[in-house]
Amino acid sequence: MLFSHIKNDTKWEILDKDHIDRLLKDKDYAIIEKEEKEEIKSPNEDLNILSYAEIKRLAKEKGLKYNNVKKEELIKSLKEGE
């Protein structure tokens, strides 16, 4: 879920449910409506251009281990899984 800090307009993607619950109650944060992103359709696409959060989301959707895993290792796992 995407949040924006109202006072300084910092944007964050939060994946932890407890953290999300805390931010929903905090008046200094607002939810940002997430635009649907195009799914990666080709293994030849450059995964390096995606943010770490986007790579983690893709790994989670594919059922891969994604917590405490470096971006490079996630990219390798995603490419091997396709």
N, C-alpha and C positions, 0 to 999 in steps of 0.2 A: 504494500500500500504506500502511496506517495504522500508525503506531508511537506508543508511549507511553514517555516517559522515566520510568523506575521511581522515581527519587528525588523528582521534583517533579510527577509525573503530567501533564506537558505532552504534548499530543497533536499529532502532525504527520502530514500526508499527503505522502508522498514519491513522486515520479514518476520520478526519475532512477535508472536501473538500478545504476550504480556506487555511488550513495549508499545505495540499498537494501541492496546487498551488504555495505557497511561496517557499516550498522546491524544487520544480521542477525548479524554477528560480535561486536558490542558487547554486553557483558552488562548495560549500563545501560538498554537499550531492549528493549521487548517488542512483539510484533505484536498489533494490535487486529483482531479479526475484523470485517470490514466487513459491515454490514447491507446487503441489497439495497435500493437506493433506487428509487422509482418513476420511470420514465422520463417525460420531459416529452412529453405527448401533444397539447397544444394550443398553438398559437402565441400564444394570448392569455394564457397563464400568465405571471406576473411573474418573469422571469429574474433580476431584481435581488435577490430574496430568497435566491438561491443563493450559496454562497461562490465565490471566485475559482477554487479548485481544482475545484469541481463544474462550473463553466462551462468550464474548460479540458478536463475529462474529456469533456464533451458535444461540444465542438469537435473533440477528437481522434477520438471515435467517428464523427463525421460527416465526417472527412477534411479538416477545415478547418485552416488555419495557426493555431497556438495559442501558440507560444513567442514571448516578447517582444511580446505583444499585450495592450493594456489591456483591462480587464474590459468597459468600455463598447463597445469595438470588437468584442470576442468576441460580446457580446449582439446587436449589430447584425448580425453575420455569421450567427449562429444563426437570427435571425428572418427574414433574407432567404433563407436556405436552406430554410425550411419551406414 
